[in-house]
Amino acid sequence: MLTWTTPTHEDDEFWRENAKKLENKDKKIIKALLAILKKNDQEHAVLAIACNDLAQYMKYVENGRKVVTDLGGKAPIMQLMTHQDADVKFRALIAVQRLVSHSWTTV
């Protein structure tokens, strides 16, 4: 269950130290987050958090964009940019931004 009550979802230090761990066990956590987005019948907060966590992962893992794309994440994230909930739209937009942009600085 994903909830905003866990402060780690938006803690840069946490993501800097742990983002790469999402790839453990054959990328099980990344696949689970993408499954939530593909199902798209979750509570709005759950969809927003899944988008947020994928965006954070892509921010701190050099090949994160490629991993998410290769696992079929681009389309479901982009579809959520038209979601009725404003927070889901916002978090999906940030995730898409991470998918399509290239950072010229290292984190």
N, C-alpha and C positions, 0 to 999 in steps of 0.2 A: 504494500500500500504506500503510495507516494503522498506526502503531505508537506505543506510549507512550514509545519511546526518544527521540522528539523532544519536548523540554520545552515547546515552544510551545503544545501542546494545553491546558496548564493555566496559562499565563503571562498574568496579567491585563493587563500592559503590552502584550504582543503583541496581544491581542485588542482592547484599547482603540484601538490604532493601525491595526489591519488588518482588523477585522471587516467594515467596509463594502466592502472589496475583494472579498469573496466574491460580491458582486453583479456584478462585472465580467463582460464577455462573456456577456450575457444570463443571468446567475445560474448560470453553468456549474458552479461548485463546489457551490453549494447543491443543485442538481439531482442532482449526482453523489452527494452525501451521502444525499439522500433515496432515490436508486436503491438504494444499499447497504441502507438500512433496509427498503425495499419487497421486496427480494430475500430478505432474512432467512435466507439460508443461508450467511452469512459466518462467519468465526471470531468467537468471542465478543468478543475484544478489538476487532476491527474494528467490530462493532456498537456497542460501548460508546464507542469514540472518535468514531464518526459522531454518536451522540446528544450526546456532550460538545461537539463542535464546533458543532453546531446550537444547543445551549443557550447557548454562549458568543456565538455570532452574535446570537441573540435578546436577550441581555443588553446588548450594546453598540450595537445598531442599532435606532433608534427604531421603525421599521416592520417589524422583523425577524419579529415574530409574524405579522403579516399576510402577509408574503412566504411564510413556511413553510406557513401555512394555505392560501394561494391555490395553492401548488404541490402540495397534497395530502399534506402532511407530518403532519398531526395524527393520522390513523388509524394509520399504521405506527409512529409513536412511542408512541402509547398501547398498541398491541398488545405492544410490547416490555416493558411494565411487568409482564407475566406470563411473561417469558422464564425459562428454567431457571437461567441464570447470574446470580448476585447482582450482579455489577458492571454487567451490561447492564440489569438492573432498576433499579438505583440511578441510572445515567446517564439512562435513559429517564424516570424519575420527575422528575429535575431538569429535563429538557427539557420535560416536560408542565407542570411548575410555571411555567416561563418562558412557555409558550404561553397559560396561562389566567390568570396573574396580571398585575397592572399595577403597575409601579414608580412610586411617587409622588416619587421623587428622580431627578435626572438623574445620569448617570454621568460 
